[in-house]
Amino acid sequence: MILNKTSLKQAGFDTSYTANVGVGIVHLGFGAFHKAHQAWLTDRVIQELGGNWKIVGVNNWGAAGKTVSETGKETQYSQQDNLFSICETDNQDTKIMVVGSIEEVLFSNQTNKIMSYLTAETTKVVTLTITEKGYCHLPSTGRLNLEHPLIKHDLKNINSSKTAIGFLVSALQVRMLNGIKPFTPLSCDNLPENGHTLRDIVYDFAQQLNTELHQWIVENVTFPCTMVDRIVPKVTDNDKNKIQSLLHLRDECGVITEPFCQWIIEDNFCNNRPDWDKTSIKNIIFTDDVLPFEEMKLRLLNGAHSIIAYLGCLSGYETVSDALQDKTFKSFVRSIMDYEITPSLSDVEGVDLENYKSLLIERFENTSLNHKTSQIAMDGSQKIPQRWLSVIKFAFDQQFNTPGLSLALAAWVIYSRGETLSGETIEVHDPLKSTFKKIWEDSNSIDQVIDQYLSLNSIFPSDIASNVLFKTQLTSNVKQLISIGVDQSIEKFAQIKRSKL
């Protein structure tokens, strides 16, 4: 029996508190993370505090590398009455809950219906988890990529947009023309100062489209920054079976996640918002300054995740927890967190960084999640600038070295060619996949490969690309990984580190 409103009651769960609740939020990028994070937290608001805060989810963005859905998932949500379950699990405990905060799930080809929700006066907030590449920007500058083919399309065809940015600006234009108060666009993606980045991208797009609209957005729309934190792996068939055993219903839309959840939000909204911080869920904070929290999470959690992903993939580790079972690998990751990343961070109010890092390692060791290194390794060209290069730039300015991050970056360079160290094929998912492939095919030496990678100004800022020490170290590490492999390279790193203690 599938999960729906009728079967839910029979299974002993209740979401009746969402009956007769109106829509107040549109979410762009309706995937597993949103369901386990913002949708769940909003469900808690509706249940505990009330308010018209149901969510309309929009999925399958062309800008996120996906075509209009032909998978049948459009009907999966409606067949389940837009209900889904969350399985929280760690090495000690597992629990299941059902979320009822979703009103409807739309797909990006349903333009008219999407726009009707985005332009409704009742829509107060538009949240986004469209991944880094969904912003159609240049990661090295944080500005809109005006050469992006989908951006070019949307600027010429604003009423049939294919990107989340196009939909946002189109909806704001309609609201301006009809005298409707703007919604607050709320980025929940892993971007540096994500609200400010979204703001600049929207400004750039609106400036190209209509100067009057651009000015109205500047004067009336706010773009709060956020920091989101919860590990949510891609759902497998085994996960679905696990959910079914707990729920006693078949849920094709369920998600699996860890117990930990955190959301830090800049309290700068231009319209009403839910009181996410006033429910029984801990670690939800409104603040005037998100940046210290964001840098801590992007560099320590996401940065460490990427280190594990690329070196782990080259080592044959399928999951994050597999890699962390290797004590030398685990020590390597913690060493980078302690000696290379932590010095780049500001003090974070109420956070003990040593405890935070230890908790991260504990979360990485959660064997119940099966978080694939290949999933984290996707779209490295969009992630590396904020996860690693910001730390490396800080190290340049403060005149200290980052040998561990250099080794991790070398692993990414090798990974992005599409082969393991033993020559086995890797399925690379990255907007620059063809560029990487061509660099490796056309280069006669590793030195040439590195020259070409560092010339990619969408990834590497000029001050990093032109740094001779950085280039020399990166080239040496790529050669070393190819020559002696990951295990010996990490052991060599550990020996050098021990000799300096």
C-alpha positions in Angstrom: 0.0 0.0 0.0 1.4 3.4 -0.9 1.6 6.4 1.4 -1.3 8.8 1.0 -3.8 10.6 3.3 -6.1 7.5 3.6 -3.3 4.9 4.3 -1.5 7.4 6.6 -4.4 7.3 9.1 -4.4 3.5 9.0 -0.7 3.5 9.8 -1.2 5.7 12.8 0.3 9.0 11.5 -1.4 12.3 11.5 -1.0 15.4 9.2 -4.5 16.8 9.7 -2.9 20.0 11.1 -2.1 21.0 7.5 -5.8 20.8 6.4 -7.1 24.2 5.2 -3.7 25.8 5.4 -2.8 28.2 2.6 0.3 28.5 0.5 2.9 31.0 1.6 6.1 29.6 0.2 7.3 28.6 -3.3 10.4 26.5 -3.3 12.6 26.3 -6.4 14.6 23.1 -6.6 12.4 20.6 -4.9 14.8 17.7 -4.0 15.9 15.5 -1.2 17.7 18.3 0.8 14.7 20.6 0.8 12.4 17.9 1.9 14.7 16.9 4.8 15.4 20.5 5.8 13.1 23.5 4.9 10.0 21.4 4.2 10.3 19.6 7.5 11.0 22.7 9.5 8.1 24.5 7.9 5.9 21.5 8.7 6.9 22.0 12.4 5.9 25.7 12.1 2.4 24.7 10.8 1.9 22.1 13.4 3.2 24.0 16.4 2.5 27.6 15.6 0.0 27.7 12.7 -0.1 30.1 9.8 -0.5 29.8 6.0 2.9 28.5 5.2 2.3 25.5 3.0 4.9 25.0 0.2 4.6 24.6 -3.6 7.7 22.8 -4.8 9.1 23.3 -8.3 11.5 20.7 -9.7 13.7 19.7 -12.6 15.5 22.9 -13.6 17.1 23.0 -17.1 19.8 25.1 -15.5 20.6 22.3 -13.1 21.5 20.1 -16.0 18.2 18.3 -16.2 15.6 18.1 -19.0 11.9 18.5 -18.4 10.8 15.4 -16.4 9.9 12.3 -18.3 10.4 10.0 -15.3 6.9 9.7 -14.1 7.7 11.5 -10.8 5.1 14.1 -11.6 2.4 11.6 -10.6 4.4 10.1 -7.7 3.8 13.2 -5.5 0.1 13.6 -6.5 -0.5 9.9 -5.9 0.8 10.3 -2.4 -1.3 13.4 -1.8 2.1 15.3 -1.7 3.0 13.5 1.5 6.5 12.1 2.1 8.4 10.6 5.0 11.8 11.4 6.6 13.9 8.6 8.0 16.4 10.0 10.6 19.2 7.5 11.2 22.6 7.2 12.8 24.8 4.5 14.3 22.5 4.3 17.4 18.9 5.0 16.5 16.4 5.3 13.6 13.0 7.1 13.5 10.4 7.8 10.9 8.1 10.9 10.5 5.7 12.1 7.8 5.7 15.6 6.4 2.5 17.3 5.3 3.7 20.8 4.5 3.7 20.4 0.7 0.6 21.7 -1.2 1.7 20.7 -4.7 4.8 19.7 -6.7 5.2 21.3 -10.1 7.8 20.8 -12.9 9.6 23.5 -14.8 7.6 23.1 -17.9 4.4 24.1 -16.0 5.2 27.8 -16.6 1.8 29.3 -16.1 1.0 27.5 -12.9 4.5 28.3 -11.5 4.0 31.9 -12.3 0.5 32.0 -10.8 2.0 30.9 -7.4 5.1 33.2 -7.7 2.9 36.2 -8.4 0.2 35.5 -5.8 0.0 38.1 -3.1 -0.2 35.2 -0.6 3.3 34.0 -1.5 5.7 35.7 0.9 8.9 33.8 0.6 10.6 32.0 -2.3 13.2 29.5 -1.1 15.9 28.0 -3.4 18.0 24.9 -3.4 19.0 24.8 -7.1 22.6 23.8 -6.5 25.6 26.0 -7.4 25.2 25.5 -11.2 21.6 26.5 -11.1 22.6 30.1 -10.5 24.1 30.3 -13.9 26.9 32.5 -12.6 30.7 32.6 -12.6 31.9 31.1 -9.3 35.1 33.1 -9.4 33.3 36.4 -9.4 29.8 35.6 -8.1 28.2 37.5 -11.0 25.7 36.3 -13.6 27.2 34.5 -16.6 25.7 36.5 -19.5 27.1 34.0 -21.9 25.2 31.1 -20.4 22.9 29.8 -23.1 19.9 29.5 -20.8 20.4 33.0 -19.5 20.5 34.3 -23.1 17.3 32.4 -23.7 15.5 33.9 -20.7 16.6 37.4 -21.5 15.0 37.1 -24.9 12.0 35.0 -23.7 11.2 36.2 -20.2 7.7 34.8 -20.3 8.9 31.3 -21.0 11.9 31.1 -18.7 14.0 28.0 -18.3 16.1 29.1 -15.2 15.2 29.8 -11.6 16.8 33.2 -12.1 14.5 33.9 -15.0 11.4 32.8 -13.1 12.4 35.0 -10.1 12.9 38.1 -12.1 9.8 37.5 -14.3 7.6 37.1 -11.2 9.0 40.2 -9.6 8.3 42.1 -12.7 4.7 41.0 -12.7 4.4 42.0 -9.0 5.9 45.4 -9.7 3.5 46.1 -12.5 0.5 45.0 -10.4 1.5 46.8 -7.2 2.0 43.6 -5.3 4.5 43.5 -2.5 7.6 41.5 -3.4 8.3 38.1 -1.9 11.7 37.5 -0.2 14.0 35.3 -2.3 15.8 33.1 0.2 18.8 31.1 -1.1 19.5 27.9 0.8 22.4 26.7 -1.4 26.1 26.3 -0.4 27.3 29.5 -1.9 29.5 32.2 -0.2 27.2 34.9 1.1 24.4 33.1 -0.8 21.8 35.9 -0.4 24.2 38.5 -1.6 25.3 36.3 -4.5 21.6 35.7 -5.5 21.0 39.5 -5.1 23.9 40.4 -7.5 22.8 37.7 -10.0 19.2 39.0 -9.9 20.4 42.6 -10.2 22.6 41.7 -13.2 19.7 39.9 -14.9 17.2 42.7 -14.2 19.6 45.3 -15.4 19.8 43.6 -18.8 16.0 43.2 -19.0 14.6 46.5 -17.7 16.3 49.4 -15.9 13.0 50.4 -14.2 12.6 46.8 -12.9 16.2 46.7 -11.7 15.7 49.9 -9.7 12.4 48.6 -8.2 14.2 45.4 -7.1 17.1 47.4 -5.6 14.7 49.5 -3.6 12.1 46.9 -2.5 13.5 43.4 -2.4 15.8 41.9 0.2 18.0 38.8 -0.2 18.8 37.3 3.2 21.9 35.1 3.6 21.5 31.6 5.1 23.5 28.7 6.3 21.9 25.3 6.0 23.3 22.1 7.4 22.0 18.6 7.2 23.5 15.6 5.4 21.0 14.2 3.0 22.3 11.4 0.6 20.7 10.3 -2.6 17.9 7.8 -1.8 18.6 4.2 -2.9 16.3 1.3 -3.3 17.6 -0.1 0.0 16.7 3.2 1.6 13.1 2.9 0.2 12.9 -0.6 1.6 14.1 0.6 5.0 11.5 3.4 5.0 8.8 0.9 4.1 9.8 -1.4 6.9 9.4 1.5 9.4 6.4 3.2 7.9 4.6 0.0 6.8 3.7 1.9 3.6 5.5 2.3 0.3 6.9 5.8 -0.1 8.5 6.6 -3.4 9.2 10.2 -2.3 10.8 9.6 1.1 14.3 10.8 2.1 16.9 9.5 4.5 19.0 11.8 6.7 20.9 12.3 9.9 19.4 13.6 13.2 21.5 16.8 13.1 19.8 19.8 11.5 20.8 23.5 11.5 19.6 26.7 9.8 21.1 30.1 10.4 19.1 32.9 8.7 19.8 36.6 8.3 16.7 38.4 9.6 16.3 40.7 6.6 12.9 39.9 5.0 10.9 42.3 2.8 7.7 40.4 3.5 6.2 38.2 6.2 8.1 35.0 7.2 7.5 31.8 9.3 8.9 31.8 12.8 11.1 28.9 12.1 13.1 29.6 15.2 10.1 29.3 17.6 9.3 25.6 17.2 10.6 22.8 19.3 13.5 22.1 16.8 16.9 23.4 18.0 19.7 25.0 16.1 17.4 27.4 14.1 18.6 30.9 14.5 17.8 34.3 13.1 20.8 36.7 13.2 22.1 39.9 11.8 25.3 38.2 10.6 25.3 34.8 8.9 28.8 35.0 7.4 30.8 33.5 10.3 28.5 30.5 10.5 28.5 30.2 6.7 32.2 30.2 6.3 32.6 27.7 9.1 30.2 25.3 7.5 31.3 25.8 3.9 35.0 25.4 4.7 34.9 22.8 7.4 31.9 20.6 6.5 31.6 21.0 2.7 35.3 21.6 2.3 36.1 18.4 4.2 33.4 16.5 2.3 35.1 17.4 -1.0 38.5 16.3 0.3 36.9 13.0 1.2 35.1 12.8 -2.1 38.0 13.2 -4.6 40.7 11.4 -2.6 38.1 8.8 -1.6 37.0 8.2 -5.2 40.6 7.7 -6.3 41.2 5.4 -3.4 38.1 3.3 -4.2 36.1 4.3 -1.2 32.4 4.3 -2.2 31.0 6.2 0.8 32.2 8.9 3.2 32.0 6.5 6.2 34.1 3.9 4.3 36.9 6.5 3.9 36.7 7.5 7.6 37.2 3.9 8.7 40.8 4.3 7.4 42.5 5.9 10.4 45.3 7.5 8.3 42.7 9.0 5.9 40.6 10.2 8.9 43.7 11.8 10.5 44.6 13.5 7.2 41.1 15.1 7.0 41.2 16.3 10.6 44.7 17.7 10.1 43.5 19.9 7.2 40.5 21.0 9.2 42.8 21.9 12.2 45.8 23.4 10.6 44.7 24.8 7.2 41.0 25.6 7.4 40.5 26.7 11.0 43.0 29.6 10.8 40.8 31.1 8.0 37.7 31.3 10.2 36.4 34.1 12.3 35.1 33.5 15.8 31.5 32.1 15.7 29.3 33.2 18.6 28.2 30.3 20.7 30.3 27.7 18.8 33.3 25.8 20.2 35.2 25.0 17.0 37.0 22.0 18.5 33.7 20.5 19.5 32.2 21.4 16.1 35.0 19.6 14.2 34.8 16.6 16.4 31.0 16.4 15.7 31.6 16.7 12.0 34.0 13.7 12.1 31.3 11.8 14.1 28.7 12.7 11.5 31.0 11.7 8.6 31.3 8.3 10.4 27.6 7.6 10.3 27.5 4.3 8.5 23.6 4.4 8.2 23.6 7.1 5.6 25.8 5.5 2.9 26.7 9.0 1.6 28.3 8.3 -1.8 31.7 10.0 -2.5 30.6 10.2 -6.2 27.5 12.3 -5.2 29.6 14.8 -3.3 32.2 14.9 -6.2 29.6 16.2 -8.7 30.0 19.7 -10.0 33.5 20.4 -8.5 34.1 23.4 -10.8 31.2 25.1 -9.1 32.1 24.1 -5.5 35.9 24.4 -5.2 36.1 28.2 -5.2 34.1 28.6 -2.0 35.1 25.4 -0.3 38.9 25.4 -0.9 40.2 28.4 -2.9 38.9 30.9 -0.3 41.0 29.2 2.3 44.0 29.0 0.0 43.7 32.7 -0.8 43.6 33.5 3.0 46.8 31.4 3.4 48.5 33.4 0.7 47.6 36.6 2.4 48.8 35.3 5.8 51.9 33.7 4.4 51.3 30.1 5.5 51.0 26.9 3.4 48.1 24.6 2.6 49.8 21.3 1.5 46.7 19.1 2.4 44.3 21.2 0.3 46.9 21.2 -2.5 46.9 17.4 -2.5 43.1 17.4 -2.5 43.0 19.8 -5.4 45.4 17.6 -7.3 43.0 14.7 -6.7 40.2 16.7 -8.2 42.3 17.5 -11.2 42.9 13.8 -11.8 39.3 12.9 -11.0 38.0 15.4 -13.5 39.8 13.7 -16.4 37.3 10.8 -16.0 39.7 8.0 -14.9 40.9 6.5 -11.7 44.6 6.2 -11.1 44.4 2.6 -12.4 42.7 3.8 -15.6 39.1 2.8 -14.8 36.4 5.1 -16.1 34.8 7.6 -13.7 31.5 9.1 -14.7 32.2 12.9 -14.2 29.2 15.2 -13.6 30.3 18.8 -14.1 29.3 21.7 -16.4 33.0 21.8 -17.5 33.3 18.1 -18.1 34.1 18.4 -21.9 36.6 21.2 -21.1 38.5 19.0 -18.7 38.5 16.1 -21.1 39.9 18.2 -23.9 42.7 19.6 -21.6 43.8 16.1 -20.8 43.6 14.9 -24.4 45.5 17.9 -25.8 48.2 18.2 -23.2 51.6 16.6 -23.5 52.6 16.9 -19.9 51.2 17.4 -16.4 52.7 20.9 -16.5 50.6 21.7 -19.5 47.5 20.2 -17.8 48.0 22.5 -14.8 48.6 25.5 -17.0 45.3 24.9 -18.7 43.3 24.3 -15.5 44.7 27.4 -13.9 43.6 29.4 -17.0 40.0 28.6 -16.3 39.1 31.9 -14.8 35.5 30.8 -13.9 37.2 28.7 -11.2 40.6 30.2 -10.4 40.9 33.9 -9.6 44.0 35.5 -11.2 45.8 36.0 -7.9 45.7 32.2 -7.2 46.3 31.1 -10.8 49.4 33.3 -11.0 50.9 32.2 -7.7 54.1 30.4 -8.6 54.3 28.4 -5.3 50.7 27.3 -5.6 51.2 26.2 -9.2 54.5 24.3 -8.4 52.9 22.5 -5.4 49.8 21.6 -7.3 51.8 20.2 -10.3 54.0 18.2 -7.9 51.0 16.7 -6.1 49.3 15.6 -9.4 52.6 13.9 -10.4 52.9 12.4 -7.0 49.4 11.0 -6.9 49.9 9.4 -10.4 53.2 8.0 -9.4 52.6 6.6 -5.9 48.8 6.8 -5.4 46.6 8.2 -2.7 47.5 6.0 0.3 51.3 6.6 0.0 50.7 10.4 -0.7 48.6 10.7 2.5 51.2 8.7 4.4 54.0 11.0 3.1 51.9 14.0 4.1 51.5 12.5 7.6 55.3 11.9 7.9 56.1 15.5 7.0 53.5 16.7 9.5 54.9 14.5 12.3 58.4 15.7 11.6 57.3 19.3 12.1 55.6 18.6 15.5 
